[in-house]
Amino acid sequence: MKSILLIGLGRFGRHIAMKLNDLNHQVMAVDSNEERVNAVLGYVTSALIGDSTSEEFLSSLGVGNFDACIVAIGDDFQSSLETTSLLKELGAGKVIARASTGVQEKFLLRNGADEVVYPEKQLAAWTAIRCTSEHILDYIELDATHSIFELSIPEEWNGKTILQLDIRKKYGVNILGVRENGVLNMNITPDMTMNKGKSLLVLGNERSVQKCFRIG
């Protein structure tokens, strides 16, 4: 369990609060809008109405005691930038900030953010990859060339074992798990048989995965 300071409770921040609650983390939520604060009360440990650009207010929160501080302000970049900078000045160990453009991302990194989340860019990449093939069920980019994909089993693979397919040797693609009936099994064995009811979680170079699954 980690302690998280979440600043900014618009739609993006609210969804973060809900997910952190699912993961059983302790969350202190902050926003200047009372209605937004009230909307997350059921998902957070505590919530405050306040101005995150106020050094006095942020200082009173003891930001250095949190495992991470998330700046999820999306409608006022100036406030996001000031909040990010102040958090770092006040001793926050890890600051994760939201950006809406590439320029914002650069400014945030230069002014105290340890990491920047760029939802529109990341969702755009996910959507573009996801729609290129009916085989792709999910996608997580790890770096410029490597990603984790969840893919449905190609028809020609039905009845074949992982050993027979040997996609690691042929394509350099690693099988991380097999999902069947919504259950992910990461205990992979060579004699596992593929069929239409299963999907594969694989890691590899994007071009290699595309070639292996005949995507594109």
N, C-alpha and C positions, 0 to 999 in steps of 0.2 A: 504494500500500500504506500502510495506517495502523496505528498501534500502539494497541491497545485493552486496557484493564484491565477484566476481567469478574469481578464479585463476586456470588456466588450461583450454584450449579450444580445446582439442581433441574431439573425437566423443562424449564421455560422457559429457564433459563440454558444448559442443555445444547444445546437447539435453536439458541440464539443462537451458541454456540461452533461448532456444526457449519456454520451458514450463513456465519459469518465465515471459517471455514476454506475453504469453497467459493469465497469472494471473495478468497482469498489475503492476508488481513490477518494481522498479527502479534498474537497474543492471549496475555496473561498471565491465567490463570484462578485464582480464589481461592475457597475454601470452608472452613468449619470441619470438614466431614465428609470423612474420608479416602476413603470409598467413592465419593462424588460426584466428588472430585478425580481418582481413578483412572479413572473412567468417561469423562473427557474428554481424557485424555492424548494420544489419537491425533488430536485436532482442534485442539490449541493449541500455541503455541510453548513455553510453560512453565506450570507449575501449582504452587500452594503451598497448604498447609494452614495456616489461620490465622484469627484473630479480627478481622474487619474493624471492630469497634467499638473496637479498641485503637489509640489514636493512635500509639503506638510502632511497632506492626506496619505500619500504613498508611504512616507516614512512611518506613519502610525501603524501601517499594516505589518511591519517587520518583514519586508520582502526577502531579506537574506535567509529567513527560516524556511522558505518554500523550496521544494526540490526543483520546481520549474515554474516560470511565470509565462503565461500565454497572453499575448496582446492580439485580441481578435477584433479590434476596431476596424470596421470596413467602410464607414461613411464619412470619415474625417481623417485624412492622412496626416495632417499637421498634428492632431492630437495623438495619433498612433506613433508618430516619430518622437514627439516630446515624451510620451509615456515610456517608450522603449529606452530612450536615452537616460531618463530619470531612474528607471529600474536598475540599470547597470551602475549608475553613479551611487545608488543607495545600497549596493552590495548584492544584488540578485545573482545567484549562481548560474542559472541558465534562463535565457530569454528567447522565446519563440514568438515571432511576429508575423502577422498576415500582410501580404502585399497583393495589390490588384494589377500592378504593371511591373515591367522589368526595371524601370527607373526607380520605382518605390522599393523594390527588392534591394537594389544597390545602396540606396540611402539608408535603409534599415540596417543592413550589414555594416555599414560604415559608422553607424551611430548606436551601437550597443547590442544589436540582435546577434545571438549565437547561431540561430537558424531562422530561415524565412520560409513560410508556407505560402504558396502561390496557387490558391484553389482553382482559379479559372484556367490557368495554364496546365495544371495537372489533370483537371477534368477534361480539358480539350484533348490532351494526349490520350487519355483513357478512352474517350469517345471515338477518336479517330482509329485507334488500334482495334477497339471492340467491334466496330462496324465493318472492318475489312474482311471478316470471315465469320460464318455461322459457327465455326469450330471454337472461336475464342469466347470463353465465358467470363474471364476476369484477367486483369493485367496490372502488374506493379513494376514500375521502372526503377531499377537500382542505380544505373549510371547511364552514360551516353550510349552504351552498346548492349548492356546486359539487363534482362528483365525476368520476372517470374510470371508465367502464364498459367491459367487454368483452361484446359482445352477438352472438348469432347473427343471421344475415341473415333478416329477415322474408320470408315466401314471396312476397309481392307485389313484392319488390325484385329477384327473380331476372331476370337478363338486362339489368338497367338499369345504366348507368354512374354514377359518382360525380357527374359533371356533370349528368346527367338528374335524379338524386335531389335534388341541391342542398340538402342538409339544413342547411348553415350559414346560407344565406339564409332558408330557411323557418322554422327552429327555433332558430338560434343555436348549433347543435351542431357542434363541430369534430371531424373524423376525424383521429386521430393515427396509426393504423396499420391494416393488414389482415393477419389471420392465416389461413394456408392450410397444411394438413398439418403443423401445429405450428410453422411458421416465420412469424415476425412481420416484415412488410415495412412500413417507415415511410417509404418513398419513394412518397408518394401522388401519383397523376396523375389528371386529370379523366376519362380514358378507361378507367379500371379498371372492369371489369364485376363485378357482384355475383352470387353464386350460393350455393347451400346449403352448399357445402363450405368457405365462408369465414366468419370472424367479424370484427367491427369493434371497434377500440379508439377510444372517443370521449370527448370532454371537453365538459362543459356543465352548465348549471343542471339539477338533478335533475328538476324538473317539465317542463322542455323535453325532456329525454331520454325521460321517460315518455310525453310526448305524441308525440314523433317515432317511437318504437318501439311505441306503443300498449300501454304497460305499465300494469297496474293496473286 
